[in-house]
Amino acid sequence: MSGWHAMHTIGPNLARSTIGYLNSSSLPLDYSGCVPTVTYEGDNNVLLQQTAKFLLLQFDNIRKGRDLSPTF
């Protein structure tokens, strides 16, 4: 999530600023560092879905009074 947030924060500011494309502003370097992070280890959409599924299953286990031991 932080990679997406950084990319969507730096990108528009890079385009809006008159000095955004200068290396002295460090925005081009920051942006080029943030863009690839949203796809490391697969697409973040898949990772977010897997995390949401795990959390919903754990919530269901809590609701039913089951043990929350890790299921690796």
N, C-alpha and C positions, 0 to 999 in steps of 0.2 A: 504493500500500500504506500509506503514512503517513496518508493521509486516512481510510482504513478503520480503522486502528489508533487514531487520535485520536478518531474518532467513537465507537468501541466502548469506549474508555477513559473519555471524559468523560461519555457518556450515563448509564451506571449510577451514576457518582459524583454526577451532578446529581440523580438521583432518590433516592439514598440519603441524601444530606446534608440536614439540617434547614435549613441556610442556603444550599443549592445554588441556589435560585431567586432569591436576592438578587443584585442587580446588583453589589454590592460584592464578591461572591465571584468575579466574572468568568467563572464557569462558563457562564451562559446565553449570553454573548457569544462565548465560545470555541466552544461547541457549535453555535451558529447559523452560525459561520464555517466549521466543519468539515463539517457535513452536506452542503452543496452541492458540496464539492470531490470527493466520491466519484462524481459524475456529470458533471463538466466534460468536455467533448470526447468525449461518448459514455459508454456504460456501461463501468465499469472492468473488468467481466468480459470484455468483448470486447478491451479493451486488454491485459489480462493474457494472454489466449489468443494474441493476435498476437505479443506479446513472447516467449512460450514457444515458439511455432512458429519464430520467427526464431532463437532460441538453439539449438533442436534441429537446425535446418538447418545452423547454423554448426558445431555439434559434429560433425555428420555430415561436413561438409567437412574438418574437422581430422582426423577419423578416416581419411578417404580420401586425405589428403595434398593436397587441393585448395587453390587460392589463396583467401584470405579477403578479397579486395578488395570494397569496398562495392557493393551491387547496388541503387542508388537508382533 
